[in-house]
Amino acid sequence: MSKGRILFVNQEIIPFSNESDTAMMGRYLPAKIQEMGREIRVFMPKFNTISERKHQLHEVIRLSGMNLIVNNCDHQLIIKVGSIPTARMQVYFIDNDEYFTGRTNAVLDNGTLPGDSDEQLLFFSRGTLEAVRKLAWQPHLINFCGWFTSMIPFYLRRINKENSFFNGTKMVITLMDDHFKGHIGGDLERKMKADGATAKDLRLYGDTTYLGLMKSAITYSQGVIVGSANANPELVAFAKENKRNVLDYIEDRDEFFTRINKFYDSIIGKIEN
C-alpha cells in the first residue's frame, strides 16, 4: 500500500535560511517523513540571501516561464531547485525578479513587512501550486509552515474550482513562533477578488495581522500541528475551539516526528491505489 505523497511548503529551511525553529522544522521534518517511506516534495521562497552559487541552485526550465497575473500585471514564475545531500532531499524555490530579488527574508529587520507583502504572498502561494501541477505530482496532503505560506488554502480552493487536480488533497498547518508586527501592506481584498475570492474568503482574510492570517489558514485546514513550544497560544486555542485535529508539541524530536507521521495518516485516511 502507498504511504502517501506529502507536499511541504516552508517559509524557511536550513541551510538556505538562518537557524530558527521554523527553519529547523523545514529541514528535518520532510527528511524524516521521507525516511519513513513517504514520497515528498519541498517548496520555499527564493529570498535574496540564498546564494545560488553556494547552494548550486539551477533553474528548472520545464517548470518555469509561466506568467502569473497579480494586481493586473504579468509576473514571471521562475522555479529553481537545490539539494541537501546529507538528507537526500531536493528543495524547489519559487522566484521572481520583482518580488524576491531585493527581499532578504520574510520580514524586515525591525519585524515589520515591506509594502508589497500581499502580492508576494499571493505570488508565492499560487506559484507553488502551479508548479506542483506542472510536475503532475498530486499530493495527498499539504503541510505548510510559516505565515508566508498562509495563502495556500485560499489558492487550493480557487484552483480546484477550475481544475480537479487537487481533489481530495488535505491541508495541515504547522504553528511556529514566527510572529510579525502590524498588517500586510497593500490592498489584499481587491487582489483576492481578482483571483476569484468568494465573500467567505474575503471575510476570513479580512484581518491581515499575523493572528488574522493564521486563523484564516487554520479555518481552511483539516489539521494543526503545534510545532514549537513558543507557538501563539491564542492560535492553538482557536484551532481547538474550532474542532480542528490538533497535534500538540513535545520536545523529543524523534518521537514528535513519529507522531506527526501518524497524524498525517489520521488526516489523509485510506489511500486508494
N, C-alpha and C positions, 0 to 999 in steps of 0.2 A: 504494500500500500504506500502511496506517495505520502511523504511527511509534510508536503505543502511548500508553497513559494511565498516568501516574506520580502516585501519591499521596505527598506529602511530609508527614511528621508530625515536627514540630520542637519541641524544648524551648524554643528562643529564636530570635527573628528581629529583626533591625534593620529599622525604627526602633522597634519595640514593646519591645525589650529593650536593656539596656546593651550596649555594644560588647564583644564577645568573639569568639574563633574560632568558637564554636558558633553565635552569632547572625549572624556574617558568612556562614557556610555556609548558614544558614537563609534568609538574604536573597538571596544571589547565585546559588546553585546552581539553585533552581527557576526563577528568571528566565532563566538561560542555557539550561536544558533546554527551556523554553517557546520561546525564540528559535530553537532548533534544530528546532522543528516538532512537538514532542510536546504532548499535552494534559495539563494538570496541575491538581491541587487541592492546597491547602496548609492544614494544621491546626496549631494550637498551643494551650497552656493560656491562659486569660484571667486572668493574675495581676493582683493589685490595683494594681500600679504602672502598669498600662496605662490611660492616660486615654481614656475613651470619647469625651469631648468633643474632645480634641486630635486624635485619630485618626479621628473621625467614625464610630465603630462603631455599628451598629444590629442589632437582633435579627432573625434570620431566622425568622419566625413558623411557616412551614410545616415547619421542621426542629425547632423547639423544642417543649417541652410534654411530651415523653415522660418517664416516671418510671423510673429505674434503681434496682434494689434492691441496696444494698451494706450488708453486715452486718445484714441483716434489716430495713432501713429504706428507705423510698422517698426518692429524691433527684431533684429535677427537673433534667432536662438542658436547658440554655439554650445556643443556638447564636447567636453574633454574627458579623458579618463586617465587615471593613475592607479598605482597599486601599492599595497602594503605587503611586501614579500613575506615578512615573518608571519603574517596572518593568512597568506594565500587568498587575499581579498582585493577585488577591484573596487574603485570608487569613481562614480561618474560625477562630473561637475557641470552645473548649469552656469553658463557665462553669456555676457553681452557687453559690448564695448561701452555703451552708455550707462548701464546700471551697475556694473561691477568693477570696471577698470579703476575708478577712484575710491572704491569702498574697501576699507581695511578690515571691517568686522561688522557684526550685526548691529552694534550700537557705536556711537561716538565715544570719545574718551571720557566725557562727562556723564555718560549713562543715558543721554537723550538720543533721539533719532534724527537723521537728515530729513529734509523736507519732502523728498520723493520716496519715502519708505513704503507708502501704499503701493506705488507702481512696482517697486522692487519685489514686494511680497506677491503681488498678482503675477508678475512675470515668472518668478521662481517656481511658484506652485503650479501654474499652468504648464510651464516649460518642462517640469519634471514629469507630469502625467503624459504629456505629448511624447516625450522621449521614450517612456515605458511602452506606450502604444506602438511606436515605430520599432521598438525592439521585438514586438509581438510576444511579449512576456507578460502573461496575465497573473498578477499576484492574488493569492487567496486572502492576504492580509497586508495592510499598510500600517507600519509603526512609525509615526512621525514624532520628532523630538526637538523641542525648542520653539520659541514663539515665531521665529522666522518661517516655520512650516505651517502656521495656523490657518492658512487659507486653503490647504489641501482638501479639507472636507467640502468646502463650497465648490471647488472646481471638480471634484469627483462627482458630485451630484449634477453639476451643469453638463459635464462631458457625457455622463450616462444618459442624459435626455436626448443627446444627439447620436450617441454611439453606444452599443451594448457591451463594449469591450470589458468594462469593469463590473459587469453584472455579478453580484454575489461577493464582490470584494468587501471585506470588513475593515474597520479602522480602529486603531488603538493609539492613544496619545500618551506619551511619557512626560510626566511633570517633573521639571528640574528647577533649580534655583537660578533663573535667568531673567529676572525682572528688569524692565526698563522704565525710565521716567517719562511721564507725560503721555501724549497721544501720538498716534501715527499721523504724519503730515499728509496734506493733500485732501482731495475730495473723494474718499473711498466709496461712498454711496453711489455717486454718479458713475464712477468707473465700474462698479459691480453691476449696475443696471445695464451698462453697455455690454457686459458679458453674460447677460441673461438672468440676473438675480431676481428672485421672486420677492414678494412682500415679506415672507417669513425670513428669507436670507437677510434682508435689509434690517429687519427688527433684531435679529440675532447679532449682526455685526455693527449695530448702531453705536456701541461703546468701543472706541478704538484705543482704550488703555490696555495695558498688559492683561489685567484681570478680565476685561471685556472680551478681548480676542481669545483668550484661553477658555473662557466659559463657553464661547460660541463653538470652539473646536470640540470641547467635551460633549456638548449637546448633540453634535452630529456623530460622535464616536460610539462604538459598541463597548469599548473597554478603556480603562485608565490605569496606567502603571505609575505608581509614586516612585520616581527614580532617584530621589535624593532625600536625605534627612531634612534638608532645608527647603523642600518644595513648599509653595504657598499653602498654608493650612485652610484658607478660605476656598481655594480651588478643590482641595481634597474633600472638604465638607460639601461643596456644591456637587461634586461627582456622586457622592454617596446619597445625598438628598434626592438627586435625580435618578437614583436607582441604576446607575451605571455599574458594570462589573469593575471592581477596583481591586488591584493587587497592591498591598501595602509594602513599603520599603523595609528591607532588612540589610544589615551591614555585611554579612558574609556573601561576598560577590558570587562565588561558585554556586552556592545554594540559591541565591536570588535569581541568577540566570536560569537555573534549572526550573525554578518556579515560574519564571516568565515563559519558558518553553511550554510548560503545561498550560499556562494561562492562554497562550495562543490557541492551543487545541480546544479549550473551552469556548473561545470566541468563534473559531472557524467552524467547529462541528465536524461532521463526517465529510470527508473528501471523496468525491466520485472520481474514479479513474477514467 
